[in-house]
Amino acid sequence: MSKNIYVGNLPWSATEDEIRDAFSQFGEVTRVSLVNDHETGRFRGFGFVEMDSGGDEAITALDGSDFGGRTLKVNEARPRQPRPKRW
């Protein structure tokens, strides 16, 4: 079963390939998604990594670690809460 992982406090210069490399040492990374602002298109400093294996090990090893001069916040992603419709 795959695990969806939240990765926060990423440096603005982070790329999907760099994130994939950091997580792939713990198991198979199936998807990396960095979140951009809808209006400006700028990276918002967080993203999600989906792993088929090694997710728990990656969370334990990478949470609180240094990445590009920033301390990562890594935990299992919570399901997205429904948001009210905007008119």
N, CA, C and O atoms as a Maestro MAE file, in Angstrom:
{
 s_m_m2io_version
 :::
 2.0.0
}

f_m_ct {
 s_m_title
 :::
 protein
 m_atom[348] {
  # First column is atom index #
  i_m_mmod_type
  r_m_x_coord
  r_m_y_coord
  r_m_z_coord
  i_m_residue_number
  s_m_chain_name
  s_m_pdb_residue_name
  s_m_pdb_atom_name
  i_m_atomic_number
  :::
  1 25 0.844 -1.178 0.000 1 A "MET " " N  " 7
  2 3 0.000 0.000 0.000 1 A "MET " " CA " 6
  3 2 0.892 1.244 0.000 1 A "MET " " C  " 6
  4 15 1.858 1.317 0.759 1 A "MET " " O  " 8
  5 25 0.575 2.196 -0.829 2 A "SER " " N  " 7
  6 3 1.403 3.399 -0.910 2 A "SER " " CA " 6
  7 2 1.063 4.355 0.233 2 A "SER " " C  " 6
  8 15 -0.036 4.344 0.787 2 A "SER " " O  " 8
  9 25 2.048 5.175 0.556 3 A "LYS " " N  " 7
  10 3 1.897 6.149 1.642 3 A "LYS " " CA " 6
  11 2 2.100 7.535 1.061 3 A "LYS " " C  " 6
  12 15 3.059 7.780 0.329 3 A "LYS " " O  " 8
  13 25 1.180 8.451 1.395 4 A "ASN " " N  " 7
  14 3 1.277 9.832 0.955 4 A "ASN " " CA " 6
  15 2 1.901 10.635 2.098 4 A "ASN " " C  " 6
  16 15 1.402 10.611 3.223 4 A "ASN " " O  " 8
  17 25 3.000 11.349 1.804 5 A "ILE " " N  " 7
  18 3 3.797 12.019 2.823 5 A "ILE " " CA " 6
  19 2 3.815 13.520 2.566 5 A "ILE " " C  " 6
  20 15 4.069 13.962 1.446 5 A "ILE " " O  " 8
  21 25 3.543 14.302 3.613 6 A "TYR " " N  " 7
  22 3 3.635 15.758 3.548 6 A "TYR " " CA " 6
  23 2 5.080 16.157 3.829 6 A "TYR " " C  " 6
  24 15 5.704 15.639 4.754 6 A "TYR " " O  " 8
  25 25 5.608 17.081 3.025 7 A "VAL " " N  " 7
  26 3 6.962 17.598 3.224 7 A "VAL " " CA " 6
  27 2 6.869 19.120 3.275 7 A "VAL " " C  " 6
  28 15 6.540 19.760 2.276 7 A "VAL " " O  " 8
  29 25 7.155 19.692 4.427 8 A "GLY " " N  " 7
  30 3 7.032 21.130 4.594 8 A "GLY " " CA " 6
  31 2 8.350 21.809 4.917 8 A "GLY " " C  " 6
  32 15 9.341 21.152 5.236 8 A "GLY " " O  " 8
  33 25 8.349 23.127 4.830 9 A "ASN " " N  " 7
  34 3 9.493 23.992 5.092 9 A "ASN " " CA " 6
  35 2 10.617 23.751 4.080 9 A "ASN " " C  " 6
  36 15 11.799 23.820 4.419 9 A "ASN " " O  " 8
  37 25 10.233 23.472 2.851 10 A "LEU " " N  " 7
  38 3 11.221 23.283 1.788 10 A "LEU " " CA " 6
  39 2 11.771 24.635 1.337 10 A "LEU " " C  " 6
  40 15 11.055 25.637 1.359 10 A "LEU " " O  " 8
  41 25 13.037 24.665 0.929 11 A "PRO " " N  " 7
  42 3 13.572 25.921 0.384 11 A "PRO " " CA " 6
  43 2 12.898 26.250 -0.943 11 A "PRO " " C  " 6
  44 15 12.461 25.349 -1.659 11 A "PRO " " O  " 8
  45 25 12.812 27.541 -1.274 12 A "TRP " " N  " 7
  46 3 12.148 27.969 -2.507 12 A "TRP " " CA " 6
  47 2 12.820 27.370 -3.744 12 A "TRP " " C  " 6
  48 15 12.180 27.215 -4.784 12 A "TRP " " O  " 8
  49 25 14.094 27.037 -3.636 13 A "SER " " N  " 7
  50 3 14.845 26.521 -4.781 13 A "SER " " CA " 6
  51 2 14.690 25.014 -4.975 13 A "SER " " C  " 6
  52 15 15.245 24.468 -5.929 13 A "SER " " O  " 8
  53 25 13.955 24.327 -4.104 14 A "ALA " " N  " 7
  54 3 13.818 22.869 -4.183 14 A "ALA " " CA " 6
  55 2 13.153 22.439 -5.486 14 A "ALA " " C  " 6
  56 15 12.247 23.104 -5.989 14 A "ALA " " O  " 8
  57 25 13.623 21.307 -6.024 15 A "THR " " N  " 7
  58 3 13.037 20.750 -7.245 15 A "THR " " CA " 6
  59 2 12.466 19.366 -6.946 15 A "THR " " C  " 6
  60 15 12.811 18.738 -5.945 15 A "THR " " O  " 8
  61 25 11.588 18.905 -7.831 16 A "GLU " " N  " 7
  62 3 11.016 17.571 -7.667 16 A "GLU " " CA " 6
  63 2 12.103 16.503 -7.689 16 A "GLU " " C  " 6
  64 15 12.028 15.529 -6.941 16 A "GLU " " O  " 8
  65 25 13.112 16.677 -8.541 17 A "ASP " " N  " 7
  66 3 14.203 15.695 -8.616 17 A "ASP " " CA " 6
  67 2 14.989 15.621 -7.310 17 A "ASP " " C  " 6
  68 15 15.361 14.529 -6.878 17 A "ASP " " O  " 8
  69 25 15.247 16.764 -6.676 18 A "GLU " " N  " 7
  70 3 15.972 16.773 -5.404 18 A "GLU " " CA " 6
  71 2 15.173 16.071 -4.312 18 A "GLU " " C  " 6
  72 15 15.730 15.323 -3.509 18 A "GLU " " O  " 8
  73 25 13.869 16.316 -4.288 19 A "ILE " " N  " 7
  74 3 13.007 15.665 -3.293 19 A "ILE " " CA " 6
  75 2 12.961 14.165 -3.550 19 A "ILE " " C  " 6
  76 15 13.059 13.366 -2.618 19 A "ILE " " O  " 8
  77 25 12.811 13.784 -4.816 20 A "ARG " " N  " 7
  78 3 12.788 12.365 -5.182 20 A "ARG " " CA " 6
  79 2 14.084 11.683 -4.738 20 A "ARG " " C  " 6
  80 15 14.040 10.582 -4.188 20 A "ARG " " O  " 8
  81 25 15.227 12.313 -4.967 21 A "ASP " " N  " 7
  82 3 16.513 11.742 -4.574 21 A "ASP " " CA " 6
  83 2 16.597 11.545 -3.064 21 A "ASP " " C  " 6
  84 15 17.075 10.512 -2.597 21 A "ASP " " O  " 8
  85 25 16.131 12.537 -2.296 22 A "ALA " " N  " 7
  86 3 16.194 12.451 -0.836 22 A "ALA " " CA " 6
  87 2 15.349 11.298 -0.303 22 A "ALA " " C  " 6
  88 15 15.759 10.604 0.627 22 A "ALA " " O  " 8
  89 25 14.175 11.093 -0.888 23 A "PHE " " N  " 7
  90 3 13.268 10.057 -0.397 23 A "PHE " " CA " 6
  91 2 13.566 8.676 -0.972 23 A "PHE " " C  " 6
  92 15 13.267 7.668 -0.333 23 A "PHE " " O  " 8
  93 25 14.144 8.613 -2.154 24 A "SER " " N  " 7
  94 3 14.357 7.319 -2.814 24 A "SER " " CA " 6
  95 2 15.374 6.438 -2.106 24 A "SER " " C  " 6
  96 15 15.415 5.233 -2.355 24 A "SER " " O  " 8
  97 25 16.188 7.001 -1.239 25 A "GLN " " N  " 7
  98 3 17.129 6.161 -0.494 25 A "GLN " " CA " 6
  99 2 16.423 5.291 0.544 25 A "GLN " " C  " 6
  100 15 17.046 4.406 1.130 25 A "GLN " " O  " 8
  101 25 15.126 5.531 0.781 26 A "PHE " " N  " 7
  102 3 14.364 4.758 1.758 26 A "PHE " " CA " 6
  103 2 13.363 3.804 1.118 26 A "PHE " " C  " 6
  104 15 12.818 2.939 1.804 26 A "PHE " " O  " 8
  105 25 13.110 3.942 -0.181 27 A "GLY " " N  " 7
  106 3 12.156 3.070 -0.864 27 A "GLY " " CA " 6
  107 2 11.771 3.656 -2.202 27 A "GLY " " C  " 6
  108 15 12.358 4.635 -2.665 27 A "GLY " " O  " 8
  109 25 10.769 3.038 -2.820 28 A "GLU " " N  " 7
  110 3 10.345 3.448 -4.157 28 A "GLU " " CA " 6
  111 2 9.412 4.659 -4.099 28 A "GLU " " C  " 6
  112 15 8.341 4.605 -3.494 28 A "GLU " " O  " 8
  113 25 9.836 5.744 -4.737 29 A "VAL " " N  " 7
  114 3 9.027 6.956 -4.827 29 A "VAL " " CA " 6
  115 2 8.205 6.868 -6.108 29 A "VAL " " C  " 6
  116 15 8.759 6.730 -7.199 29 A "VAL " " O  " 8
  117 25 6.882 6.947 -5.973 30 A "THR " " N  " 7
  118 3 6.025 6.847 -7.155 30 A "THR " " CA " 6
  119 2 5.576 8.211 -7.679 30 A "THR " " C  " 6
  120 15 5.223 8.344 -8.850 30 A "THR " " O  " 8
  121 25 5.589 9.238 -6.794 31 A "ARG " " N  " 7
  122 3 5.136 10.562 -7.235 31 A "ARG " " CA " 6
  123 2 5.672 11.628 -6.299 31 A "ARG " " C  " 6
  124 15 5.735 11.440 -5.084 31 A "ARG " " O  " 8
  125 25 6.061 12.757 -6.891 32 A "VAL " " N  " 7
  126 3 6.443 13.951 -6.123 32 A "VAL " " CA " 6
  127 2 5.620 15.096 -6.674 32 A "VAL " " C  " 6
  128 15 5.554 15.294 -7.887 32 A "VAL " " O  " 8
  129 25 4.992 15.851 -5.786 33 A "SER " " N  " 7
  130 3 4.170 16.983 -6.203 33 A "SER " " CA " 6
  131 2 4.483 18.185 -5.323 33 A "SER " " C  " 6
  132 15 4.205 18.173 -4.124 33 A "SER " " O  " 8
  133 25 5.065 19.228 -5.922 34 A "LEU " " N  " 7
  134 3 5.337 20.461 -5.197 34 A "LEU " " CA " 6
  135 2 4.190 21.427 -5.456 34 A "LEU " " C  " 6
  136 15 3.728 21.548 -6.590 34 A "LEU " " O  " 8
  137 25 3.727 22.115 -4.421 35 A "VAL " " N  " 7
  138 3 2.532 22.950 -4.502 35 A "VAL " " CA " 6
  139 2 2.909 24.389 -4.856 35 A "VAL " " C  " 6
  140 15 3.767 25.001 -4.220 35 A "VAL " " O  " 8
  141 25 2.243 24.912 -5.888 36 A "ASN " " N  " 7
  142 3 2.437 26.291 -6.325 36 A "ASN " " CA " 6
  143 2 1.203 27.122 -6.010 36 A "ASN " " C  " 6
  144 15 0.086 26.607 -5.962 36 A "ASN " " O  " 8
  145 25 1.422 28.420 -5.795 37 A "ASP " " N  " 7
  146 3 0.340 29.362 -5.566 37 A "ASP " " CA " 6
  147 2 -0.466 29.505 -6.856 37 A "ASP " " C  " 6
  148 15 0.119 29.643 -7.930 37 A "ASP " " O  " 8
  149 25 -1.788 29.476 -6.771 38 A "HIS " " N  " 7
  150 3 -2.646 29.555 -7.962 38 A "HIS " " CA " 6
  151 2 -2.556 30.904 -8.661 38 A "HIS " " C  " 6
  152 15 -2.639 30.976 -9.887 38 A "HIS " " O  " 8
  153 25 -2.389 31.958 -7.900 39 A "GLU " " N  " 7
  154 3 -2.382 33.296 -8.497 39 A "GLU " " CA " 6
  155 2 -1.021 33.705 -9.042 39 A "GLU " " C  " 6
  156 15 -0.927 34.266 -10.133 39 A "GLU " " O  " 8
  157 25 0.048 33.420 -8.268 40 A "THR " " N  " 7
  158 3 1.374 33.881 -8.681 40 A "THR " " CA " 6
  159 2 2.185 32.820 -9.399 40 A "THR " " C  " 6
  160 15 3.120 33.141 -10.132 40 A "THR " " O  " 8
  161 25 1.830 31.550 -9.194 41 A "GLY " " N  " 7
  162 3 2.593 30.462 -9.792 41 A "GLY " " CA " 6
  163 2 3.870 30.137 -9.041 41 A "GLY " " C  " 6
  164 15 4.616 29.248 -9.451 41 A "GLY " " O  " 8
  165 25 4.136 30.844 -7.945 42 A "ARG " " N  " 7
  166 3 5.345 30.602 -7.155 42 A "ARG " " CA " 6
  167 2 5.178 29.379 -6.269 42 A "ARG " " C  " 6
  168 15 4.082 29.073 -5.800 42 A "ARG " " O  " 8
  169 25 6.293 28.688 -6.052 43 A "PHE " " N  " 7
  170 3 6.331 27.539 -5.163 43 A "PHE " " CA " 6
  171 2 6.001 27.993 -3.743 43 A "PHE " " C  " 6
  172 15 6.507 29.019 -3.287 43 A "PHE " " O  " 8
  173 25 5.154 27.235 -3.040 44 A "ARG " " N  " 7
  174 3 4.682 27.633 -1.705 44 A "ARG " " CA " 6
  175 2 5.506 27.055 -0.568 44 A "ARG " " C  " 6
  176 15 5.210 27.338 0.594 44 A "ARG " " O  " 8
  177 25 6.531 26.254 -0.856 45 A "GLY " " N  " 7
  178 3 7.410 25.753 0.197 45 A "GLY " " CA " 6
  179 2 7.003 24.428 0.802 45 A "GLY " " C  " 6
  180 15 7.558 24.016 1.821 45 A "GLY " " O  " 8
  181 25 6.040 23.749 0.189 46 A "PHE " " N  " 7
  182 3 5.682 22.414 0.664 46 A "PHE " " CA " 6
  183 2 5.226 21.559 -0.505 46 A "PHE " " C  " 6
  184 15 4.954 22.050 -1.600 46 A "PHE " " O  " 8
  185 25 5.152 20.262 -0.233 47 A "GLY " " N  " 7
  186 3 4.728 19.341 -1.282 47 A "GLY " " CA " 6
  187 2 4.382 17.991 -0.690 47 A "GLY " " C  " 6
  188 15 4.301 17.823 0.527 47 A "GLY " " O  " 8
  189 25 4.181 17.029 -1.585 48 A "PHE " " N  " 7
  190 3 3.790 15.690 -1.183 48 A "PHE " " CA " 6
  191 2 4.620 14.667 -1.947 48 A "PHE " " C  " 6
  192 15 4.941 14.850 -3.121 48 A "PHE " " O  " 8
  193 25 4.957 13.584 -1.250 49 A "VAL " " N  " 7
  194 3 5.699 12.478 -1.847 49 A "VAL " " CA " 6
  195 2 4.878 11.229 -1.620 49 A "VAL " " C  " 6
  196 15 4.424 10.976 -0.504 49 A "VAL " " O  " 8
  197 25 4.682 10.446 -2.668 50 A "GLU " " N  " 7
  198 3 3.987 9.170 -2.541 50 A "GLU " " CA " 6
  199 2 5.004 8.065 -2.709 50 A "GLU " " C  " 6
  200 15 5.766 8.050 -3.676 50 A "GLU " " O  " 8
  201 25 5.015 7.125 -1.752 51 A "MET " " N  " 7
  202 3 5.979 6.025 -1.777 51 A "MET " " CA " 6
  203 2 5.263 4.686 -1.690 51 A "MET " " C  " 6
  204 15 4.318 4.523 -0.920 51 A "MET " " O  " 8
  205 25 5.730 3.719 -2.498 52 A "ASP " " N  " 7
  206 3 5.184 2.364 -2.422 52 A "ASP " " CA " 6
  207 2 5.762 1.597 -1.239 52 A "ASP " " C  " 6
  208 15 5.092 0.744 -0.657 52 A "ASP " " O  " 8
  209 25 7.002 1.902 -0.888 53 A "SER " " N  " 7
  210 3 7.651 1.238 0.238 53 A "SER " " CA " 6
  211 2 8.599 2.216 0.907 53 A "SER " " C  " 6
  212 15 9.067 3.167 0.282 53 A "SER " " O  " 8
  213 25 8.880 1.979 2.185 54 A "GLY " " N  " 7
  214 3 9.844 2.789 2.914 54 A "GLY " " CA " 6
  215 2 9.330 4.123 3.415 54 A "GLY " " C  " 6
  216 15 10.120 4.953 3.864 54 A "GLY " " O  " 8
  217 25 8.038 4.348 3.352 55 A "GLY " " N  " 7
  218 3 7.482 5.626 3.771 55 A "GLY " " CA " 6
  219 2 7.711 5.936 5.237 55 A "GLY " " C  " 6
  220 15 8.096 7.055 5.578 55 A "GLY " " O  " 8
  221 25 7.483 4.967 6.108 56 A "ASP " " N  " 7
  222 3 7.668 5.198 7.542 56 A "ASP " " CA " 6
  223 2 9.130 5.492 7.857 56 A "ASP " " C  " 6
  224 15 9.428 6.365 8.672 56 A "ASP " " O  " 8
  225 25 10.037 4.768 7.214 57 A "GLU " " N  " 7
  226 3 11.467 4.990 7.422 57 A "GLU " " CA " 6
  227 2 11.870 6.389 6.954 57 A "GLU " " C  " 6
  228 15 12.660 7.064 7.614 57 A "GLU " " O  " 8
  229 25 11.328 6.821 5.816 58 A "ALA " " N  " 7
  230 3 11.642 8.149 5.292 58 A "ALA " " CA " 6
  231 2 11.137 9.238 6.238 58 A "ALA " " C  " 6
  232 15 11.840 10.218 6.484 58 A "ALA " " O  " 8
  233 25 9.932 9.073 6.765 59 A "ILE " " N  " 7
  234 3 9.377 10.054 7.700 59 A "ILE " " CA " 6
  235 2 10.271 10.171 8.928 59 A "ILE " " C  " 6
  236 15 10.616 11.276 9.346 59 A "ILE " " O  " 8
  237 25 10.645 9.036 9.501 60 A "THR " " N  " 7
  238 3 11.481 9.024 10.702 60 A "THR " " CA " 6
  239 2 12.841 9.662 10.446 60 A "THR " " C  " 6
  240 15 13.327 10.446 11.261 60 A "THR " " O  " 8
  241 25 13.451 9.326 9.320 61 A "ALA " " N  " 7
  242 3 14.803 9.809 9.028 61 A "ALA " " CA " 6
  243 2 14.841 11.272 8.603 61 A "ALA " " C  " 6
  244 15 15.779 11.990 8.949 61 A "ALA " " O  " 8
  245 25 13.834 11.721 7.858 62 A "LEU " " N  " 7
  246 3 13.908 13.055 7.263 62 A "LEU " " CA " 6
  247 2 13.219 14.153 8.075 62 A "LEU " " C  " 6
  248 15 13.528 15.330 7.885 62 A "LEU " " O  " 8
  249 25 12.302 13.804 8.966 63 A "ASP " " N  " 7
  250 3 11.643 14.826 9.777 63 A "ASP " " CA " 6
  251 2 12.678 15.485 10.685 63 A "ASP " " C  " 6
  252 15 13.348 14.809 11.466 63 A "ASP " " O  " 8
  253 25 12.804 16.800 10.579 64 A "GLY " " N  " 7
  254 3 13.766 17.536 11.380 64 A "GLY " " CA " 6
  255 2 15.153 17.616 10.773 64 A "GLY " " C  " 6
  256 15 16.045 18.241 11.346 64 A "GLY " " O  " 8
  257 25 15.347 16.987 9.612 65 A "SER " " N  " 7
  258 3 16.664 17.023 8.974 65 A "SER " " CA " 6
  259 2 16.847 18.316 8.183 65 A "SER " " C  " 6
  260 15 15.877 19.000 7.855 65 A "SER " " O  " 8
  261 25 18.102 18.639 7.882 66 A "ASP " " N  " 7
  262 3 18.432 19.835 7.116 66 A "ASP " " CA " 6
  263 2 18.344 19.532 5.624 66 A "ASP " " C  " 6
  264 15 18.875 18.526 5.152 66 A "ASP " " O  " 8
  265 25 17.669 20.411 4.889 67 A "PHE " " N  " 7
  266 3 17.557 20.282 3.435 67 A "PHE " " CA " 6
  267 2 17.683 21.683 2.856 67 A "PHE " " C  " 6
  268 15 16.782 22.507 3.005 67 A "PHE " " O  " 8
  269 25 18.790 21.944 2.204 68 A "GLY " " N  " 7
  270 3 18.993 23.256 1.601 68 A "GLY " " CA " 6
  271 2 18.998 24.386 2.607 68 A "GLY " " C  " 6
  272 15 18.574 25.500 2.301 68 A "GLY " " O  " 8
  273 25 19.485 24.098 3.829 69 A "GLY " " N  " 7
  274 3 19.547 25.128 4.859 69 A "GLY " " CA " 6
  275 2 18.269 25.312 5.654 69 A "GLY " " C  " 6
  276 15 18.186 26.217 6.485 69 A "GLY " " O  " 8
  277 25 17.275 24.477 5.417 70 A "ARG " " N  " 7
  278 3 15.999 24.569 6.152 70 A "ARG " " CA " 6
  279 2 15.730 23.243 6.855 70 A "ARG " " C  " 6
  280 15 16.154 22.186 6.389 70 A "ARG " " O  " 8
  281 25 15.024 23.308 7.976 71 A "THR " " N  " 7
  282 3 14.671 22.108 8.738 71 A "THR " " CA " 6
  283 2 13.344 21.570 8.222 71 A "THR " " C  " 6
  284 15 12.310 22.230 8.325 71 A "THR " " O  " 8
  285 25 13.386 20.363 7.667 72 A "LEU " " N  " 7
  286 3 12.182 19.774 7.075 72 A "LEU " " CA " 6
  287 2 11.156 19.370 8.125 72 A "LEU " " C  " 6
  288 15 11.506 18.964 9.233 72 A "LEU " " O  " 8
  289 25 9.894 19.487 7.759 73 A "LYS " " N  " 7
  290 3 8.776 18.950 8.529 73 A "LYS " " CA " 6
  291 2 8.174 17.850 7.658 73 A "LYS " " C  " 6
  292 15 7.605 18.129 6.603 73 A "LYS " " O  " 8
  293 25 8.300 16.602 8.103 74 A "VAL " " N  " 7
  294 3 7.864 15.455 7.304 74 A "VAL " " CA " 6
  295 2 6.934 14.591 8.151 74 A "VAL " " C  " 6
  296 15 7.303 14.151 9.239 74 A "VAL " " O  " 8
  297 25 5.722 14.353 7.639 75 A "ASN " " N  " 7
  298 3 4.800 13.454 8.328 75 A "ASN " " CA " 6
  299 2 3.814 12.864 7.327 75 A "ASN " " C  " 6
  300 15 3.759 13.278 6.169 75 A "ASN " " O  " 8
  301 25 3.040 11.893 7.792 76 A "GLU " " N  " 7
  302 3 2.041 11.283 6.913 76 A "GLU " " CA " 6
  303 2 0.970 12.325 6.604 76 A "GLU " " C  " 6
  304 15 0.450 12.986 7.503 76 A "GLU " " O  " 8
  305 25 0.650 12.459 5.322 77 A "ALA " " N  " 7
  306 3 -0.340 13.449 4.896 77 A "ALA " " CA " 6
  307 2 -1.728 13.048 5.388 77 A "ALA " " C  " 6
  308 15 -2.104 11.876 5.349 77 A "ALA " " O  " 8
  309 25 -2.465 14.028 5.842 78 A "ARG " " N  " 7
  310 3 -3.851 13.799 6.247 78 A "ARG " " CA " 6
  311 2 -4.741 13.962 5.028 78 A "ARG " " C  " 6
  312 15 -4.403 14.712 4.112 78 A "ARG " " O  " 8
  313 25 -5.870 13.275 5.002 79 A "PRO " " N  " 7
  314 3 -6.799 13.458 3.874 79 A "PRO " " CA " 6
  315 2 -7.266 14.904 3.802 79 A "PRO " " C  " 6
  316 15 -7.459 15.552 4.830 79 A "PRO " " O  " 8
  317 25 -7.445 15.401 2.599 80 A "ARG " " N  " 7
  318 3 -7.878 16.778 2.401 80 A "ARG " " CA " 6
  319 2 -9.316 16.950 2.875 80 A "ARG " " C  " 6
  320 15 -10.193 16.155 2.537 80 A "ARG " " O  " 8
  321 25 -9.545 17.991 3.658 81 A "GLN " " N  " 7
  322 3 -10.878 18.281 4.176 81 A "GLN " " CA " 6
  323 2 -11.709 18.957 3.089 81 A "GLN " " C  " 6
  324 15 -11.178 19.763 2.325 81 A "GLN " " O  " 8
  325 25 -12.989 18.646 3.008 82 A "PRO " " N  " 7
  326 3 -13.842 19.331 2.028 82 A "PRO " " CA " 6
  327 2 -13.918 20.819 2.341 82 A "PRO " " C  " 6
  328 15 -13.999 21.219 3.502 82 A "PRO " " O  " 8
  329 25 -13.890 21.627 1.296 83 A "ARG " " N  " 7
  330 3 -13.961 23.073 1.463 83 A "ARG " " CA " 6
  331 2 -15.290 23.569 0.908 83 A "ARG " " C  " 6
  332 15 -15.807 23.020 -0.065 83 A "ARG " " O  " 8
  333 25 -15.840 24.611 1.528 84 A "PRO " " N  " 7
  334 3 -17.114 25.142 1.010 84 A "PRO " " CA " 6
  335 2 -16.898 25.754 -0.375 84 A "PRO " " C  " 6
  336 15 -15.823 26.268 -0.684 84 A "PRO " " O  " 8
  337 25 -17.938 25.685 -1.192 85 A "LYS " " N  " 7
  338 3 -17.866 26.268 -2.526 85 A "LYS " " CA " 6
  339 2 -17.758 27.776 -2.439 85 A "LYS " " C  " 6
  340 15 -18.396 28.410 -1.598 85 A "LYS " " O  " 8
  341 25 -16.950 28.341 -3.310 86 A "ARG " " N  " 7
  342 3 -16.831 29.791 -3.400 86 A "ARG " " CA " 6
  343 2 -17.570 30.252 -4.638 86 A "ARG " " C  " 6
  344 15 -17.409 29.676 -5.714 86 A "ARG " " O  " 8
  345 25 -18.359 31.262 -4.495 87 A "TRP " " N  " 7
  346 3 -19.146 31.746 -5.627 87 A "TRP " " CA " 6
  347 2 -18.508 32.889 -6.250 87 A "TRP " " C  " 6
  348 15 -19.030 33.432 -7.224 87 A "TRP " " O  " 8
  :::
 }
 m_bond[347] {
  # First column is bond index #
  i_m_from
  i_m_to
  i_m_order
  :::
  1 1 2 1
  2 2 3 1
  3 3 4 2
  4 3 5 1
  5 5 6 1
  6 6 7 1
  7 7 8 2
  8 7 9 1
  9 9 10 1
  10 10 11 1
  11 11 12 2
  12 11 13 1
  13 13 14 1
  14 14 15 1
  15 15 16 2
  16 15 17 1
  17 17 18 1
  18 18 19 1
  19 19 20 2
  20 19 21 1
  21 21 22 1
  22 22 23 1
  23 23 24 2
  24 23 25 1
  25 25 26 1
  26 26 27 1
  27 27 28 2
  28 27 29 1
  29 29 30 1
  30 30 31 1
  31 31 32 2
  32 31 33 1
  33 33 34 1
  34 34 35 1
  35 35 36 2
  36 35 37 1
  37 37 38 1
  38 38 39 1
  39 39 40 2
  40 39 41 1
  41 41 42 1
  42 42 43 1
  43 43 44 2
  44 43 45 1
  45 45 46 1
  46 46 47 1
  47 47 48 2
  48 47 49 1
  49 49 50 1
  50 50 51 1
  51 51 52 2
  52 51 53 1
  53 53 54 1
  54 54 55 1
  55 55 56 2
  56 55 57 1
  57 57 58 1
  58 58 59 1
  59 59 60 2
  60 59 61 1
  61 61 62 1
  62 62 63 1
  63 63 64 2
  64 63 65 1
  65 65 66 1
  66 66 67 1
  67 67 68 2
  68 67 69 1
  69 69 70 1
  70 70 71 1
  71 71 72 2
  72 71 73 1
  73 73 74 1
  74 74 75 1
  75 75 76 2
  76 75 77 1
  77 77 78 1
  78 78 79 1
  79 79 80 2
  80 79 81 1
  81 81 82 1
  82 82 83 1
  83 83 84 2
  84 83 85 1
  85 85 86 1
  86 86 87 1
  87 87 88 2
  88 87 89 1
  89 89 90 1
  90 90 91 1
  91 91 92 2
  92 91 93 1
  93 93 94 1
  94 94 95 1
  95 95 96 2
  96 95 97 1
  97 97 98 1
  98 98 99 1
  99 99 100 2
  100 99 101 1
  101 101 102 1
  102 102 103 1
  103 103 104 2
  104 103 105 1
  105 105 106 1
  106 106 107 1
  107 107 108 2
  108 107 109 1
  109 109 110 1
  110 110 111 1
  111 111 112 2
  112 111 113 1
  113 113 114 1
  114 114 115 1
  115 115 116 2
  116 115 117 1
  117 117 118 1
  118 118 119 1
  119 119 120 2
  120 119 121 1
  121 121 122 1
  122 122 123 1
  123 123 124 2
  124 123 125 1
  125 125 126 1
  126 126 127 1
  127 127 128 2
  128 127 129 1
  129 129 130 1
  130 130 131 1
  131 131 132 2
  132 131 133 1
  133 133 134 1
  134 134 135 1
  135 135 136 2
  136 135 137 1
  137 137 138 1
  138 138 139 1
  139 139 140 2
  140 139 141 1
  141 141 142 1
  142 142 143 1
  143 143 144 2
  144 143 145 1
  145 145 146 1
  146 146 147 1
  147 147 148 2
  148 147 149 1
  149 149 150 1
  150 150 151 1
  151 151 152 2
  152 151 153 1
  153 153 154 1
  154 154 155 1
  155 155 156 2
  156 155 157 1
  157 157 158 1
  158 158 159 1
  159 159 160 2
  160 159 161 1
  161 161 162 1
  162 162 163 1
  163 163 164 2
  164 163 165 1
  165 165 166 1
  166 166 167 1
  167 167 168 2
  168 167 169 1
  169 169 170 1
  170 170 171 1
  171 171 172 2
  172 171 173 1
  173 173 174 1
  174 174 175 1
  175 175 176 2
  176 175 177 1
  177 177 178 1
  178 178 179 1
  179 179 180 2
  180 179 181 1
  181 181 182 1
  182 182 183 1
  183 183 184 2
  184 183 185 1
  185 185 186 1
  186 186 187 1
  187 187 188 2
  188 187 189 1
  189 189 190 1
  190 190 191 1
  191 191 192 2
  192 191 193 1
  193 193 194 1
  194 194 195 1
  195 195 196 2
  196 195 197 1
  197 197 198 1
  198 198 199 1
  199 199 200 2
  200 199 201 1
  201 201 202 1
  202 202 203 1
  203 203 204 2
  204 203 205 1
  205 205 206 1
  206 206 207 1
  207 207 208 2
  208 207 209 1
  209 209 210 1
  210 210 211 1
  211 211 212 2
  212 211 213 1
  213 213 214 1
  214 214 215 1
  215 215 216 2
  216 215 217 1
  217 217 218 1
  218 218 219 1
  219 219 220 2
  220 219 221 1
  221 221 222 1
  222 222 223 1
  223 223 224 2
  224 223 225 1
  225 225 226 1
  226 226 227 1
  227 227 228 2
  228 227 229 1
  229 229 230 1
  230 230 231 1
  231 231 232 2
  232 231 233 1
  233 233 234 1
  234 234 235 1
  235 235 236 2
  236 235 237 1
  237 237 238 1
  238 238 239 1
  239 239 240 2
  240 239 241 1
  241 241 242 1
  242 242 243 1
  243 243 244 2
  244 243 245 1
  245 245 246 1
  246 246 247 1
  247 247 248 2
  248 247 249 1
  249 249 250 1
  250 250 251 1
  251 251 252 2
  252 251 253 1
  253 253 254 1
  254 254 255 1
  255 255 256 2
  256 255 257 1
  257 257 258 1
  258 258 259 1
  259 259 260 2
  260 259 261 1
  261 261 262 1
  262 262 263 1
  263 263 264 2
  264 263 265 1
  265 265 266 1
  266 266 267 1
  267 267 268 2
  268 267 269 1
  269 269 270 1
  270 270 271 1
  271 271 272 2
  272 271 273 1
  273 273 274 1
  274 274 275 1
  275 275 276 2
  276 275 277 1
  277 277 278 1
  278 278 279 1
  279 279 280 2
  280 279 281 1
  281 281 282 1
  282 282 283 1
  283 283 284 2
  284 283 285 1
  285 285 286 1
  286 286 287 1
  287 287 288 2
  288 287 289 1
  289 289 290 1
  290 290 291 1
  291 291 292 2
  292 291 293 1
  293 293 294 1
  294 294 295 1
  295 295 296 2
  296 295 297 1
  297 297 298 1
  298 298 299 1
  299 299 300 2
  300 299 301 1
  301 301 302 1
  302 302 303 1
  303 303 304 2
  304 303 305 1
  305 305 306 1
  306 306 307 1
  307 307 308 2
  308 307 309 1
  309 309 310 1
  310 310 311 1
  311 311 312 2
  312 311 313 1
  313 313 314 1
  314 314 315 1
  315 315 316 2
  316 315 317 1
  317 317 318 1
  318 318 319 1
  319 319 320 2
  320 319 321 1
  321 321 322 1
  322 322 323 1
  323 323 324 2
  324 323 325 1
  325 325 326 1
  326 326 327 1
  327 327 328 2
  328 327 329 1
  329 329 330 1
  330 330 331 1
  331 331 332 2
  332 331 333 1
  333 333 334 1
  334 334 335 1
  335 335 336 2
  336 335 337 1
  337 337 338 1
  338 338 339 1
  339 339 340 2
  340 339 341 1
  341 341 342 1
  342 342 343 1
  343 343 344 2
  344 343 345 1
  345 345 346 1
  346 346 347 1
  347 347 348 2
  :::
 }
}
